[in-house]
C-alpha cells in the first residue's frame, strides 16, 4: 500500500469475545441503514450500497458530519449467516470500497454463507476523502522522478502545505485517526443490525482491527490479520530495518541460487557501490515512455533508487526481476528498473491527507518522543530509514495534530478471541516477527508464515481458502495452514525472457 510521492516517500502502504456459535439463534438488531442495489465503478456485479452520517468531531454531534460510504457484497445463500465479514483496508488511506471487486472474488467461499461489508474509513474513498494531487501523479515514472527532484529542491514541506491548504475547508484533520475509525465501524455494525462480526484487516487495517477488538470485543467472532502492525510498534523504526532486511534476503536468495548467483555475483556489494555513486552524481539519461515508446529524460538519484527499491520489495513477483534490473542499472541502463517502478506507482490509491493524519499522530509522534537515542539514531542512519524519517519530519511539522490520542491504542492486546495471523517471510515492513509479537498476548491465535511471500498474503495461492475455512470454523489450533507454509519465492529472472527453464 505504498507508492512513491513527493509528499510521502513512504507511499508505495489496534471484555471477551462471543464463541463461534454465540450468534446462532440470536435475534439481530433492527437495521437502520437503507441499502439500495448499486454497481459502483469497477464492480462486475450488483451489490448493495448505503450511507451512514457520523459527526466529524465526536464532542460536537451537531457540527460537521462525515458521510460514510458502505458497500455490502451479498451472500449467495437465501438465508445468510448473521455474522458477516467486515474487511478493513490498509495504507493508511486506502479505500475499502475500491478493493471490493478484488475481495468479492477472493472471498467467494465466504460469500456462499456470509455477507462481506466494506466501509470507506473516514478520509478515504467516498467518505470525505482527504486526497491531494501528488506532483506528476499521472506521469510515467521517468518524468515523475524529474518532477519530484524539482519539488525536493523547493522543499517537501511546501508541497504538504499545498495539500493542507486544499483540505482546510472540508475537514478538521485532527479527527481522522484510528480511534474515530473504530467508533465509526461499530456504528455501521449497529446500523446494519449485526450482533457479532468477523474482521479481516490488511497492513494498517490490522491496527484498526486490533483497536476495534480492544474496545468492542463482545462484538467480535473472529479476526484475520494479514501483514500485522503490532499496536506497540513505532513504524518509522520498523520501516527502516524491515526494508534492509528484505533486500538482504533477496540478495542472499540470489546468491544461494546457482544460476542467479553466477549471473549476478556480489549483489549486495555492487548495490552499495551504486548507491554511493548516485549520491555523488545522479544518473542522467533517457528512457522510453511505457505508453508511447518515445524517449524522455530520466534522472535517478540515490534517494530515488532506494525509494523505488523499497516499493518493489512489497511484491515478490516483481522482486524476482530485481537482480537483473539492478545489474543493468549499475551499467548505466535504467530501462528495466524504471519499467518495474512504473508497474507499481499510483496503484495504491492512498488518500494522502488521511495518511498523514494517522501517521503523524500515531507513529511519528511516538518516534519524536522516543527516549532510546541509540535505536532512534540507528534508524536515522539506516539506508532506508533516513529517507522515511526525513520525509515524515517535514510533513508532520506542518500537519495539524490531535490533542489526545489514547495511550491504550499502543499497548499489547490481550484477548482469547480466535485470531488468524498471516505473514510473508519477505515482507519489508511487517515481518513475521511482528506476527509472533502480536500472538504472544493472544491466547487463541495461529500464526502462518509463507516463506516466499511479502506484504499481503490474502491474494496469494491458497490463502483466501484458508481464511474462508477459518471464518466458517474459527478454531485456530485445528486450522490446516500447510499450503501457506509451502509457498516459495518465484525463481529469479536471468534475462527478460524469464528464469532459466
N, C-alpha and C positions, 0 to 999 in steps of 0.2 A: 504494500500500500504506500509505496514510496516513489517519488518522482523527483527529477531534477528541476529546481526552480530557483530563480534569483531571490525569491522571498525566503525559501526554505531549502537549504542544501540537503536536508533530511528527506524531503518529499520525493518518493520513488517510485506506512505505511509501516471489580474490585470488591435465637429460638430454634427449633428443629424442623426438618422437612417432613412433609407427608410421605408415608411409604408408597411404594409403587402402585398399590391398589387403592390408595386412600380416596381418589376422586371417583371411583366406580360407585355408582348408585347414589351419589350426592346430587342435590339439585343445583343447577347453575345459577349464577347471578343473573338478574334481568339485564340484557344488553341495553345500552343507551346510545350507541352509535348506529346510525342508519348506514349500512353497507350497500352500495349500489354496484351492479355489474359494470365492468370497465375493462379496457385493454390499454394500459399505459404503454408508452413508447418502448419498443424492444420486446414486448410480450407477444408470443405467438398464440396465446390462448386467452379466453375471457376469465378474468378474476374478479375480485370484489374490492372496492375502494371506499374509504371513509376518511373523515377529518375529526380530530378532537382538539378543541382550543384549550390552551393552558396559559396561565399567567406567566409572563416572562420573568418577573420578579416575584417569587413566592410570597414575599411580605406585602405585596401590593396587588391583591387579586382583582382590583378594579383598574389596574394600569394596562399597559400594552400586553397583547396576547400573541402567542405563537400557535399557529395552526399546524398541528402535527399531521403529516400525511401517512395514511395507513393502507397497506395492501394485504389482503388475505388470499393466499393460494389455497383454494378449497380442496378438501379431501375428496377422494373418489367414492368413498363409501356413502351410502344413503343415510347412515346413522353414524357420523364420525365419533371418535373418542372425544371426551370432553376436555382433554388436556393437550392443547396444540403445542407446536414447536415455535418459539419466538427466536428469530435469527437476528443477531446484532453484528453490524458491520464494523470494520476496523478503521485505520487511519492514524489518529483520529481525524474525522472529517469526511469519511465515505458515506454514500447513501445506501441504505439497506434496500430501498425500492429498486435502485438501479442494478442491484445484484440479483433481483428477482428472477429474470429469465434463466440465469445460470443455476440458481438454487432450486428453481422449480424442477429442473431435470435431475440435479444431484440428489434431491430429497424425494424422488419419485416413490421410493419404497415407503418412506414415512407418510407420504400423502395418500397412500392407499387407505389409511385409517385415521389420519390426523390432518387438520389444517396447519399451514405454515404461515405465520404472521410476521410481516415486515413493517417496521416503524422507522421512518426517517427521523433520526435523532435531531433535536433542535439545532439549527445552524447548518444542516446538511440537506441535500436533495431538494425536496419541496417544502421543508419545514423552516421557513425563513432562512434560506441559505446564506451563509456568510462567505460567499465566494468572491475572490478578487482575480482580476485578469492578470495572469503571470506574463512577464515580458517574453515576447516571442512564442507564446503558448502554442500557436498553430503552425509554427515554422519547423522545417526539418532540423535535426539535431545540430548539424554543422552551423547553420545560421543562428540557431538559438544560443549556441555557445558564444558566438561573437557578440550577440546582444547582452548575454549575461556578463561578459567581460567589461562591456561598456558600463553597465549598471554597477558593477562592483567598484569601478573607479569613482563613480558618483557617490557611492555609499549605500550599503544594503538597507540601512535604517530609512533612507529616503523612500525607497520602494515600499517598505512596510507602512510608512506614514501615508503614502498614497492609498494603500489598501484601507488603512484605518479611517481616513477621511471619507472614503466611499461608503463606509458602513455606519458612520456615526449617527445618521438619521434613521436607520432602520433597526438598530439593536443596541441594547446595553450589554456590552461584551463581557461583563462580569458574571452573567447568568447563563453561560453556555457550557458548563462543565459536566463532569460525570455525576455529581450529586443531583443536579437538576434532571439529568437524563434518566436516572433510575426512578425518580419520582414520576416523571412523565410516563415511563414504561409501565409502572404499576397502575397509573390512572387509565392507560389504554386497556390493560388487562381487566380492570374492574368494569370499564365501559363496554367491553366486548362480552362480559358475562362469564369469564373464565375463573373458576375456583383455584385451579392449580395449572402450572405451565411447565414445559420443558424449555431449557435455554441452550442455545448454541451461539458461541461468540468466537470471532477470529481476530487475532492480534489485539489491537486496542479494545475490540469488542469483548475480549476475555476480562479486561479490567471492569468493564460495565457489568458483565455477567456476575463477577465475583462481588462487586459492590451491591448489586441487586440481591444476591443471595444473602449477604450480610444483613441487609435491612429488612428483607421480605422473605426470610427463609421458609415460613409456613406455606408460602405460595409456590414453592419450587419442588417439582417432582424429580427432575434430573438436570444435569448440567454437562455440556460438552465444551471443552476449552481447546481450541486449535491455535497453536503458537501462543502460549500463555505468557501474559505480562504479570508477574507477581506483584501484589499490592505494594510491597516494601522496596521494590527495585526502583532506582533512580535511572531513568532511561539514558541520559547523556553518557553515563558511565558504561552502561550495557552496550550502547551503540558503538562506542569506541572499541572495546575489547571484542565484541561479537563479530564485527566485520573483519578485523585482523585474524581472528580465529578461523572464520570460514574461508578466507583467502588462503591461509597457510594450509588448511586441509585440502583445498583444491590443488595447490602446488604439490603437496605430499602425495595425493592420489595419482596425479600425473606421473610423478617420479617413480611410484611403485608399479605403474603400468609399463611393461617393456616397450611398447610401441610409442606411447606418449612421451615417456622418459627419454627415448632415443631421439625423437623428433624435436623435443623442446627441453633440452637439458638446462639445469640450474635456473629454473624459472624464478624462484624467489630472489636470487642474487641479481638476475637481469631486470626484474621488476623494480627492485630498489634503485638500481643504476638508472633506469628510465625515469623514475620519479625525480631523482636528483638532477638529471639532465634537463627535464622540463621545468624544474624550479629555476635553473639558470637561464634557460631560453625556451619558451613555448614553441611547439611545433606549428609552423605557419605553412599551410599547403592548400590544396583544393581537394574536394570530394564530390562525387556525383549526388545530385538531389535524388532521393529514393523514388520520387514520383515521375520526374521528367528526364532524369539521366544527365541533366545539364551540370557542368562543373561549377561549383560555388566555393567561395573562400571558406577555409576551415582553420581554426586555431585551437590547439589543445594545450592547456597549461597543466601543471602538476595537480592543481585543485580540481580541474575538470576531469582529469584521469581518475583520481581517487573517488570523486563523486559518482562517476559513471560505474566504476568497478563495484562500489558498494551497492548500487542499484542492481547490477547484473547478478550479484550473489544471491538475490532473493529467488531467482529462478534457476534450478539446477539444469534444466534442459538447455537454456541459453548459456549457462556457465560451461557447458561441455565444449563450447567454441572458444572459451577464454584463452587457453594456452596458445591456440593458433593466432587469434587476433592480436594478442599482446606481443607475440613474436613478430608479427608483421608491423605493428606499430613501432616496435623497437628499431625496425629497419627503415622507418620513415613513411610507411604506407598505412594511413589511418582508415581506409575504406571499410574493412571488415569490422573494426572496432566501432566506428560510427554507425554502421548498419545495425549492429547489436543494440547500441544505445537507442537508436531511433525506434526499435521494436518495442521498447518499454516506456519511453517518455510519454506523459499525458494519459497513460492508461488508467491511472488510479482514480481520477476524478475527485480529488480531495478538495474540500472547502477550506481554503487557507485560513480564513478568519476564525472559523470554529477550531481548527487545528491549533492555532496559537492561543486561543482562549483556554483550551485544555492544557496544552503543553507548558505554557508559561506559568500557570497557576499550580499545576500538579507535579511537574517534573523539574523544570528549570529552577523554580523557586526552591526546591529541596536541594538541588545541586549548588545553588548560591549559598545556602546555609550549611553545606557540608563541612563538618569540623575536621575530617580526615584529610589534611593537606597533602599527604603523600599520595592517597588514592586520587584526589582531585587533580593534583599536578601530573600524575601519570596519564590520566585521561586527556589532559590538555596538551601533552607532548606526543600522544599517540598519532600515528599517521592519519587515521580517520577521525579520531576524537577531536583534534584541534579544529578541524573544519566544521564539525557539527556544533561544537561549543561556541565557537566564534559567531556562527550564523544565528544561533538562538540568543546569544548575549545581545547582539544588535537588535534583533526583532523584539525580544521581551523587554528591552529597555524602554520602548515606547508604547508597548501594548497595555491596555487597562488591566489591572489585576483585581481579582475578587478579594473582598475584605476578609473573608474567613472560609478556608477550605477545611472540612473536618479532619482532624488527625487520624481518626479511625479508618479513613479511606485507605491509609497506607500501612495498616497493621496486618500481619498474617491472619488469615481467616481460618477459624476452627469450625468444622461442620461435619455432620455424618450423612449429608445428602449424597446420593450416588453421583459420582463425577468421573467422566472420561477425559483424560488429558492426552493431547496429541502433540508430538514434537518431531521436527525434522533434524537429523544429526548435523546437517549442513547449514542450518539457519543462521544468518548473520546478525540477528538482533534478539531473538528469543530462543536460545539454545536449549537442549534437553535438560541442562542443569536447572533452568527455570521451572520446568515441569516437576522435577524432583523437589525443588524448593517449595512449591505450592502443595504438593502431595503430602509433605511431612505433617501438615496440620489438618488434613482431610482424612478422616478415618475410614471412608468408604469410597476410595478412589483407585483408578487404574491408570497407569501411565504407559502409553505405547509410543515407541520411538522408531521412526523409519530411517534406516541408515543412509539411503540415497536421496532423501527429500530435504527441502529447505523450509521456507516460510509458508506455511499453509498446506495441510495435508488433505483437507476435505475433497478437493477436486482430483486427487491423485489415486490411481489404482482402485483398490477395493475399499478405500476409507469410507466413502459415503454409505456403503452397505453395512460396514461395521457400526457406524453411527446409528443407522436405522435399527439394527438389532439391539443396540444399547437403549435407544429410546423406547422400543417396544417392551423390553425387559431389562430395566436398569439394575443389573446385578454385576457390578464391575469385576468381581473375582471370578465369575463364570464366563466372562466375555472372551471369545477367541479372537486374538489380535495377531495371529501368526502371519497373516498375509501382509500386514503393515510392517512388521519386523523383518519381512523378507525383501522389502523394496531396496533396490540398489541404484547407485548413480549410473546415469547413461554413459556409454563409452565416449571418450574424448574424440573430437574431430581432429584428424591429422591433416586433412585438406577440406575445402568447402564441398567436396563430393561426399564427405561423411567419414565415420570411423573406418578403421581397417575391417574389411569383410571377414 
